[in-house]
């Protein structure tokens, strides 16, 4: 009977140890799962921030290009106006020189 009781106690202790190990493993898996979830969340946040930064940089580049194009267009328009003014001035000077030549001849 004593041997039977001892065997029963050993079985109970083994079952307890098995349950303890199973609980420990479950807790370990839960901790790992939380860690993985946290890492996934961090990675998603990092990608979101990177995407926002890229979008901001692309928008700044677009605005800069538009600004440069606008300045170039203004410079071209200014040059065109200066050229037209120079042509008018040259024509007026040529006309004045021709008039003076006519007057000198007369």
C-alpha atoms as a printed R data frame, in Angstrom:
    type eleno elety resid chain resno      x       y       z
1   ATOM     1    CA   UNK     A     1  0.000   0.000   0.000
2   ATOM     2    CA   UNK     A     2  2.888   2.314   0.822
3   ATOM     3    CA   UNK     A     3  4.434   1.569  -2.548
4   ATOM     4    CA   UNK     A     4  1.090   2.243  -4.233
5   ATOM     5    CA   UNK     A     5  0.740   5.570  -2.358
6   ATOM     6    CA   UNK     A     6  4.334   6.512  -3.287
7   ATOM     7    CA   UNK     A     7  3.640   5.714  -6.961
8   ATOM     8    CA   UNK     A     8  0.487   7.860  -6.771
9   ATOM     9    CA   UNK     A     9  2.474  10.782  -5.255
10  ATOM    10    CA   UNK     A    10  5.147  10.436  -7.965
11  ATOM    11    CA   UNK     A    11  2.436  10.468 -10.667
12  ATOM    12    CA   UNK     A    12  0.837  13.553  -9.060
13  ATOM    13    CA   UNK     A    13  4.216  15.344  -8.875
14  ATOM    14    CA   UNK     A    14  4.949  14.430 -12.493
15  ATOM    15    CA   UNK     A    15  1.535  15.712 -13.594
16  ATOM    16    CA   UNK     A    16  2.141  18.925 -11.636
17  ATOM    17    CA   UNK     A    17  5.599  19.359 -13.205
18  ATOM    18    CA   UNK     A    18  4.120  18.693 -16.665
19  ATOM    19    CA   UNK     A    19  1.386  21.284 -16.054
20  ATOM    20    CA   UNK     A    20  3.973  23.774 -14.756
21  ATOM    21    CA   UNK     A    21  6.124  23.269 -17.876
22  ATOM    22    CA   UNK     A    22  3.094  23.608 -20.146
23  ATOM    23    CA   UNK     A    23  2.046  26.835 -18.371
24  ATOM    24    CA   UNK     A    24  5.602  28.192 -18.599
25  ATOM    25    CA   UNK     A    25  5.749  27.390 -22.305
26  ATOM    26    CA   UNK     A    26  2.363  29.059 -22.859
27  ATOM    27    CA   UNK     A    27  3.535  32.168 -20.997
28  ATOM    28    CA   UNK     A    28  6.738  32.186 -23.043
29  ATOM    29    CA   UNK     A    29  4.767  31.924 -26.288
30  ATOM    30    CA   UNK     A    30  2.477  34.752 -25.178
31  ATOM    31    CA   UNK     A    31  5.484  36.964 -24.397
32  ATOM    32    CA   UNK     A    32  7.022  36.135 -27.786
33  ATOM    33    CA   UNK     A    33  3.731  36.844 -29.549
34  ATOM    34    CA   UNK     A    34  3.455  40.233 -27.815
35  ATOM    35    CA   UNK     A    35  7.057  41.007 -28.759
36  ATOM    36    CA   UNK     A    36  6.412  40.067 -32.404
37  ATOM    37    CA   UNK     A    37  3.259  42.192 -32.463
38  ATOM    38    CA   UNK     A    38  5.180  45.124 -31.001
39  ATOM    39    CA   UNK     A    39  7.956  44.711 -33.595
40  ATOM    40    CA   UNK     A    40  5.376  44.566 -36.396
41  ATOM    41    CA   UNK     A    41  3.732  47.726 -35.054
42  ATOM    42    CA   UNK     A    42  7.093  49.524 -34.903
43  ATOM    43    CA   UNK     A    43  7.931  48.451 -38.457
44  ATOM    44    CA   UNK     A    44  4.539  49.637 -39.730
45  ATOM    45    CA   UNK     A    45  5.080  52.983 -38.005
46  ATOM    46    CA   UNK     A    46  8.592  53.264 -39.453
47  ATOM    47    CA   UNK     A    47  7.265  52.591 -42.968
48  ATOM    48    CA   UNK     A    48  4.452  55.112 -42.473
49  ATOM    49    CA   UNK     A    49  6.922  57.805 -41.367
50  ATOM    50    CA   UNK     A    50  9.256  56.967 -44.271
51  ATOM    51    CA   UNK     A    51  6.351  57.209 -46.743
52  ATOM    52    CA   UNK     A    52  5.301  60.572 -45.271
53  ATOM    53    CA   UNK     A    53  8.881  61.859 -45.509
54  ATOM    54    CA   UNK     A    54  9.162  60.686 -49.127
55  ATOM    55    CA   UNK     A    55  5.865  62.361 -50.012
56  ATOM    56    CA   UNK     A    56  7.007  65.589 -48.323
57  ATOM    57    CA   UNK     A    57 10.348  65.528 -50.200
58  ATOM    58    CA   UNK     A    58  8.631  64.812 -53.533
59  ATOM    59    CA   UNK     A    59  6.182  67.684 -52.964
60  ATOM    60    CA   UNK     A    60  9.064  70.046 -52.075
61  ATOM    61    CA   UNK     A    61 10.923  68.967 -55.240
62  ATOM    62    CA   UNK     A    62  7.777  69.548 -57.349
63  ATOM    63    CA   UNK     A    63  7.305  73.009 -55.830
64  ATOM    64    CA   UNK     A    64 10.974  73.844 -56.430
65  ATOM    65    CA   UNK     A    65 10.798  72.708 -60.073
66  ATOM    66    CA   UNK     A    66  7.631  74.758 -60.610
67  ATOM    67    CA   UNK     A    67  9.336  77.796 -59.046
68  ATOM    68    CA   UNK     A    68 12.420  77.362 -61.256
69  ATOM    69    CA   UNK     A    69 10.219  77.008 -64.379
70  ATOM    70    CA   UNK     A    70  8.310  80.160 -63.393
71  ATOM    71    CA   UNK     A    71 11.569  82.093 -62.929
72  ATOM    72    CA   UNK     A    72 12.875  80.850 -66.290
73  ATOM    73    CA   UNK     A    73  9.627  81.885 -67.993
74  ATOM    74    CA   UNK     A    74  9.855  85.351 -66.413
75  ATOM    75    CA   UNK     A    75 13.509  85.682 -67.455
76  ATOM    76    CA   UNK     A    76 12.637  84.647 -71.034
77  ATOM    77    CA   UNK     A    77  9.751  87.135 -71.148
78  ATOM    78    CA   UNK     A    78 12.046  89.869 -69.798
79  ATOM    79    CA   UNK     A    79 14.709  89.084 -72.422
80  ATOM    80    CA   UNK     A    80 12.058  89.137 -75.160
81  ATOM    81    CA   UNK     A    81 10.853  92.561 -73.999
82  ATOM    82    CA   UNK     A    82 14.428  93.892 -73.816
83  ATOM    83    CA   UNK     A    83 15.133  92.616 -77.334
84  ATOM    84    CA   UNK     A    84 11.975  94.291 -78.647
85  ATOM    85    CA   UNK     A    85 12.962  97.554 -76.933
86  ATOM    86    CA   UNK     A    86 16.483  97.323 -78.390
87  ATOM    87    CA   UNK     A    87 15.011  96.743 -81.900
88  ATOM    88    CA   UNK     A    88 12.716  99.777 -81.504
89  ATOM    89    CA   UNK     A    89 15.637 101.899 -80.282
90  ATOM    90    CA   UNK     A    90 17.849 100.768 -83.195
91  ATOM    91    CA   UNK     A    91 15.047 101.477 -85.682
92  ATOM    92    CA   UNK     A    92 14.499 104.934 -84.175
93  ATOM    93    CA   UNK     A    93 18.246 105.661 -84.303
94  ATOM    94    CA   UNK     A    94 18.436 104.486 -87.924
95  ATOM    95    CA   UNK     A    95 15.426 106.642 -88.783
96  ATOM    96    CA   UNK     A    96 17.052 109.650 -87.033
97  ATOM    97    CA   UNK     A    97 20.332 109.051 -88.868
98  ATOM    98    CA   UNK     A    98 18.502 108.813 -92.209
99  ATOM    99    CA   UNK     A    99 16.581 112.025 -91.463
100 ATOM   100    CA   UNK     A   100 19.843 113.783 -90.500
101 ATOM   101    CA   UNK     A   101 21.501 112.532 -93.717
102 ATOM   102    CA   UNK     A   102 18.583 113.845 -95.758
103 ATOM   103    CA   UNK     A   103 18.732 117.172 -93.943
104 ATOM   104    CA   UNK     A   104 22.492 117.370 -94.489
105 ATOM   105    CA   UNK     A   105 22.046 116.679 -98.208
106 ATOM   106    CA   UNK     A   106 19.426 119.403 -98.592
